[in-house]
Amino acid sequence: MPSTVIEKLDYCPGRRTLSVWFRPSGRRYDYFDVPPDLYRALLASGSKGRFFNARIRDHFAYRRRSAA
């Protein structure tokens, strides 16, 4: 089932950077030093928005990048 909060995810393992695009704004945020196993767990979660809020938001440094 698609997320109602997260539009798109991308991960760069070399930089350990998780990019998240949010609905409906299209805003992109990059989260730094995210471990690869946490990214895999996010992808496998039943609720990506709930997982993101519990395990990523407020736990990693981030930067707002752009809007759609």
C-alpha positions as a Python dict, from the first residue, in 0.01 Angstrom:
ca = {
    (1, 'M'): (0, 0, 0),
    (2, 'P'): (142, 342, -93),
    (3, 'S'): (222, 588, 182),
    (4, 'T'): (-14, 880, 235),
    (5, 'V'): (275, 1090, 372),
    (6, 'I'): (582, 990, 171),
    (7, 'E'): (583, 1037, -205),
    (8, 'K'): (930, 898, -282),
    (9, 'L'): (1244, 764, -114),
    (10, 'D'): (1602, 747, -238),
    (11, 'Y'): (1915, 629, -61),
    (12, 'C'): (2285, 679, -136),
    (13, 'P'): (2477, 405, 48),
    (14, 'G'): (2816, 567, -14),
    (15, 'R'): (2707, 885, 161),
    (16, 'R'): (2450, 716, 387),
    (17, 'T'): (2202, 985, 284),
    (18, 'L'): (1828, 921, 277),
    (19, 'S'): (1624, 1155, 58),
    (20, 'V'): (1252, 1178, 133),
    (21, 'W'): (988, 1358, -75),
    (22, 'F'): (667, 1434, 114),
    (23, 'R'): (306, 1450, -3),
    (24, 'P'): (134, 1673, -94),
    (25, 'S'): (397, 1949, -82),
    (26, 'G'): (664, 1764, -281),
    (27, 'R'): (926, 1897, -40),
    (28, 'R'): (1248, 1701, -27),
    (29, 'Y'): (1458, 1649, 284),
    (30, 'D'): (1796, 1477, 300),
    (31, 'Y'): (1877, 1287, 621),
    (32, 'F'): (2246, 1223, 688),
    (33, 'D'): (2436, 923, 825),
    (34, 'V'): (2136, 688, 802),
    (35, 'P'): (2254, 325, 830),
    (36, 'P'): (2172, 97, 536),
    (37, 'D'): (1989, -152, 760),
    (38, 'L'): (1758, 125, 881),
    (39, 'Y'): (1681, 220, 519),
    (40, 'R'): (1600, -146, 440),
    (41, 'A'): (1375, -164, 745),
    (42, 'L'): (1195, 152, 628),
    (43, 'L'): (1131, -5, 288),
    (44, 'A'): (998, -324, 448),
    (45, 'S'): (775, -148, 701),
    (46, 'G'): (397, -169, 676),
    (47, 'S'): (364, 204, 738),
    (48, 'K'): (651, 410, 601),
    (49, 'G'): (517, 732, 753),
    (50, 'R'): (487, 579, 1099),
    (51, 'F'): (833, 418, 1073),
    (52, 'F'): (984, 746, 952),
    (53, 'N'): (833, 941, 1241),
    (54, 'A'): (944, 688, 1502),
    (55, 'R'): (1293, 599, 1379),
    (56, 'I'): (1425, 873, 1147),
    (57, 'R'): (1261, 1211, 1208),
    (58, 'D'): (1431, 1391, 1500),
    (59, 'H'): (1705, 1123, 1509),
    (60, 'F'): (1926, 1236, 1219),
    (61, 'A'): (2062, 1566, 1095),
    (62, 'Y'): (1879, 1685, 785),
    (63, 'R'): (1854, 1957, 526),
    (64, 'R'): (1551, 2075, 331),
    (65, 'R'): (1640, 2064, -36),
    (66, 'S'): (1355, 2175, -258),
    (67, 'A'): (993, 2150, -357),
    (68, 'A'): (861, 1958, -654),
}
